[in-house]
Amino acid sequence: MKIIILTLSLLLLTNFSFSQIKKRDLNGIWKTENDNELFSKTDTIKFYRSIKNCVQIKWTFENNHFEVNEINKCVEPPTYTLNVAKEKMRLKRRDFGQILEYYQDKSLIDKFRIIELNNNNKPKLKLMRFDKLSEQKLYKYVDSLILKVLKYDPNKKESDTNGIKISGSNQHAKITIRNSNPEPLVVVNGYPLKDREPLKELLLVETYGITYLTKEQSASIYGLEAINGVVVLQASEKRFKKIWKKYGW
């Protein structure tokens, strides 16, 4: 579930707005589901002012005061677990957006990127937890982009998929393209990648834009490399420069 949620969330990052959020905008009580400890297991977390689920994590922002509770309303009487550590939330600005850092007794416990803050009719706070990209997640992420570019329909018969199939024996569900056709080109901050390795170090949470270019749209720019389309990522320039320098491209 964690990988699926991560992938689906990243595909929506093109809608992310760089509007400046102030700490007072977070004031109030935010609740999220915590069935089967979802809060600690998922990369993308959605908070609401009010939810019906009886197992919750509750964040309370009141000026400079921050508090986390775990609520279980499924039992009688309801139980409330309060963290006894001194908690603090810091809101910071980065070149890819804004982040929240969660501290307990001055130790950094968790870090999130703010994907969406909606305080209108249906208040919602959507966060993405920082996470290193494992080999499995890398394939899931990049392959999901490739499927989008190629408009692959898994419900079609193999003979109708233009030579594209999913290899069921591969644990990463890596795409196999027959007839020696290359995979779509992946371009980060204007630089075409020679392989996927740099993406392991470019934290996906620091990606703020994803654009899909068809072969027709990209051929004049990238030539034969774009025969199966181009995936264009916009990411933290600061981190990308370090990674690009490390690989010496």
Residue, then its C-alpha position, 0 to 999 in steps of 0.5 A: m500500500k505504501i508504494i501505491i500511495l507514493t506513486l499515485s501522490l507523485l503523479l498529482l504533484t503537477n497541481f502543487s502550488f507554491s503559494q506561501i503558507k504561514k504557520r497561523d494557517l495551520n492553527g486548529i485541530w487536524k485529524t487523520e486515519n490510523d487504522n493498522e498504524l497507517f500514519s507511520k506506514t504511509d508516505t502520503i498523509k491526508f489530515y482533515r478537520s473532522i473525520k468519521n474514522c474512530v482510530q485517529i491521529k490528532w495534531t493540534f496547532e495553537n499559536n506556538h504550541f503543538e501537540v499530538n494525540e492518538i484517539n481510539k473512539c472504537v472502545e468504551p470508554p474512548t481512549y486518548t494517548l498523549n505524547v509526554a515528550k516536548e513537541k514542536m513543529r517548524l515550518k520551513r521554505r525550500d526551493f521545491g516548496q514548504i516543509l514541516e519538521y516535527y521535533q520531540d525534546k529537540s530531536l528531529i523525529d519526522k519531516f514532511r512536505i506540504i502538498e496541499l493546504n485547503n481551509n475552505n469548505k472542506p479543510k484538508l492538509k496533505l503531506m508527503r513524508f520524506d523517504k529514501l528511494s529503494e530499488q523497488k520504489l524506484y522501479k514502481y515510480v519510473d514505470s508508472l510514469i512510463l505507462k502514463v507516457l505510453k498510454y498503456d492499457p493493462n486491460k488490452k490483449e498483448s497483441d494490441t499493446n504496441g509491443i509493451k508488456i508487464s513482466g509478471s516474474n519481475q518483483h519490480a513489475k518492470i516494463t519490457i519493451r520489445n522490438s528494441n524500442p527504448e523506454p521513454l527518456v527521463v529528463v530532470n531539470g533539463y538534463p536527460l538521464k543516462d540511467r535511473e541511478p540518480l533518481k535513487e538519490l533525488l528524493l521524490v518528495e523534492t519533485y514539484g513538477i511532472t510533465y509528459l511529452t509524446k514522441e511528436q511533442s519531444a522529437s524536435i528537442y530530443g531526437l531519436e532518444a524521444i521515440n517513446g516520449v519523454v518524462v520531464l521532472q522538475a526537482s530541487e535544483k540544489r539537490f540535483k546539482k549535487i547528484w549531477k556532479k557526483y555522477g560526473w555527467 
